[in-house]
Amino acid sequence: NQPNCNIVVDLSENGCKVKLPSGEEQPYCGNNAVHYFEKAFYDDIHEKTFAALSKSTSDATNLKYVTTTITPEIIKHSKKITEMTKLDLVRYATSGSEAMDCAIKQVRRTTSKDIIIRFDKAYHGHTTGITLGSPGMVYLKEMDEASLDFIEEYHYRIAGVIVNPMQHFTGPNKMSPPGEKLTFGKRDHRSIDRDEYSKWLHALQLKCNYCSKFLTPVAFVMDDVYFAFRTKELFSFRYFINEDKTELKPDIVVLGKGIAAGFPLS
């Protein structure tokens, strides 16, 4: 029940103002890094900084640097994403790799377990927490019943299971080239039957759901960084439906690339 972060309330020609949780309004021209110490520590630094700046320019005393994370556009965007995905919350990052990394950390924290299941040769990012060879990862074979058995047997160590649905196009367990090649038509034709891959994803989700309900929580995460917004269904969990036309219902969906038309947002 923490109060909201500072919210931008004025985007007029005269510049931005931000409203603090206290209700105070201040001119805005930047933001702070993450605060590790008490607010008073930074207030003291700011006061000395503004005093030093005021010696060189008459306008310096109007400069304020406050942490701003919520704007009207972000609120609008978050609402749109939750409406489209039917998920509850949105967390922003600056790249797909960073978002995937954040998702893994969140899954580990909420389940109090460490192992992440991913599938052979599937790409999920290049940061140290998610790149191929990162610690705490177990690599299984896609489209393999033994992988489902492994998840159930070792549920007590497994925090979550991550899939990259682009493997449908490249072929399960085969190295995935950059996702843009799907758009440009340069991807090798190694895809498997869509219904067959759908059955696999639904079986995988069913296994995670079973573990979560009867054993210990195992999150089902879909990496849609490359996939989302590139088909008429928009998301992989709607693209890969089962025989009853039922959509997948992942616990976390990671979006990037098309979410901001090339801008660094995920």
N, C-alpha and C positions, 0 to 999 in steps of 0.2 A: 504493500500500500504506500509506496514512495510517491511523492508528488511528481508531476510531470516535469521534464527538463524545461529549459527556457524555450519559449515559443516566439517565433517572429510574428509580430502583430502589425507591422507597417512596412510596406514596400513602395513608399511614395518616392517622388522625384527628389525629395529632401534627404533620402537615404533610409537605411533600415533602422528600425528600433526593435529591441527585444524585451520581452516581459519576463521577469524572474518569477519563480514560484511565490515570492513575497508580494508580487503585484507591482513592484518597482519597474519602471521602464528606463532603458538606457540606449543611447546610440550604439550602433554595432558596426564594426569593421573587421571582424576576424573571430577566431575562437581559440580556446586553450587546448593543450594536450590533455591527456587523461590526468585527473587529479588524484594524487596518492596521499596528500596530506589534508589537514583541515582547511576549510575555506579561508580562515583568517590568515593562513600562511601566504596564500596567493594574493589576498587583498592587500597585504602589506607590500608585496613585491610590485603590484600594480600601482599602488599609490606612489611609490618611489620612482617607478618608471614614468608615470604621467608628470610627476614634478620635474623630472629631468628633461622630458620632452617639451614642457611648457617654456623652458628657457630659450628654445630655438624657434618656436612657432606659437602664435597666439591661439591657434585652433587645437593645439595638442591636448589641452585639458578636456576636450570633447570626445577624445578617443577612448573607447572601452573595448576590452576583449573579454567576452563571456562565452561559456560553453553553450552552443546552440545545436540541437540535434533534431528538433521538430519544426517544420515549416508547414504552411498551408498545403503546399504541393506534396510534401511527404505524407501528410495525413490523407490527402486525396488518393495518392498512389497506393498507400497501404490498404485503404478501404477497397480499392479496385482489385488488388491482388487477392485479398481474403475472399472477396465475392467470387472471383474467377476460380480459385482453387478449392474453396470450401474449407480452408484451414483457418485456424484461430489467430495465429500471430505471424508477424513479419519481422525479420531481422535483416538489416542492410549491411552489405560489405562492398568492397571496391573491385573485386574480381571473383570469377567463378571458383578459383582455387581457394581464395580466402573464405568464401561462403561455405565451401565444402569442408574446409578445415574447422570452421566454427560449428558446423553441424555435427561433426565427429566429437568435438569437445563437449557439446551440449548433450549428446547421446551418452557419452561416457559418464558425465556428471550425473545425469538424471537416473541412470540405471545402476550406478556405483559398480560398473564392470569395465574391463579394459579392452577386450578383444573386439576388433572390427572385422567382419567377414566381407570380403570383396571377391570378385571373380577374375579368373586368369586373364591377364593382359588388358583388362578394362581400364581406361584412363579416367582419372578423377581430378587431376590437378598437379601442380608442380611445386607447391610449398612443402616444407619439410614434414608437416603433419599428415600429408595425404599422398605424396608422390610414391611411385613404385619403390618398395624397399623400406618404407617408413615403419617404425617400430609399432608393435601391437596390432599388426595386420595378419590375417590368415587368408590365403588365396585358395579358393575352391574352383571346381569346374562348373560352368553353366550347363544347364540342360542335363543334369546328372542327379539321379535319385540319391546317390551316396552323399551328395552335398546337403540335401535336405535332412538326411539321417544324422550327419555330422552336427548340424545346427541344433537339432533336438538333444543329441547326446551331450553336447558341451554348452548348453544354454546358460549354465551358471557362470560361465566366463565371458559369454558373448554379449556385448553392449548393443550392437546393431548390425544390420546387413545392408550393404549398399549395392545398388545396381546402376549401370549405365545403359539405358535402353537403346543407345545407338549401336550396341553390339548386334542388335537385330539386323542391321544393314551390313555390318562388316563381317558378320559370322561370329557366333559365340566362341570364346576362348582364342580369338585371333586378334592380333595387334590392331588397335584402332587408329586410323589416320585422323587428321584434323577434321572436326565436324563440318567445317565449311564445304568440304568436298561433296557432301550430300546435296547442298544447294546448287553447286556448279556442275553437277552431273559427272564428276571425275572419279567417283568412288567405284572401286571394283565391285562387280555384281557377285557378292558372296552371301547375300542375305538368305535367311531361312524363311519358311512359311510364317506368315504373320500370326495365324491362328495357333500354330505350334509354339511360337515364342510367347504368345499371350497365355497359353496354358501353363508354361513354365513360371511366368511372373506371378500368376494367380496362385500356383502351388507354393511358391516361395513366400508370398504374403500370408497364405493360410498357415504355413509352418511358423512364421513369426508370431502370428496372432495366437496360435495354439500355445506356444511357449509363454507368451505374455499372459494369457488367461489362466493356464494351469500350472506353469512352472515358474519362470522368472521373466521379467520384461526384456524383450528383444525388439528393438526399433527397426522398422522397415523404411529405408531411405531411398528415394529415387533421385538420381542425379540428372536433372533435366537442363543442365547448363547449355548443352549443345542441341538438345531435342526440342525444347519448348518454343512455341510460336513458329514452327517450320512446317507444320501440317495443319489441316483445317480443324483438327481436334484440339489444337494448341498445346496440349500436354500429353506426355506419354501415358499417364494413368487413364486417359480417356481414349487414347489410340489403341491400347492393348486391352480390349474388353473380352470377357469370356463368352461362352456359348449363350448365356442368359442375358447378354448385353449389359453386364454389370461392370462398372468401372473399378479399377484398383483404388484403394484408399490408403495411401502411404502415410506414415506418421510425419515425415518431413519431405518436402520437395525443394530441391535446390535449383534456383533459376539464375540465368545470366545471359550473356550475349544479346539476344533479342529483347531483353527486358527494358533496355534504355537506348535502343537504336545505335549501339556502338559506344555510348558513354560509359565510363567506368562505374557501373552499378550492378550489383547482383544480390 
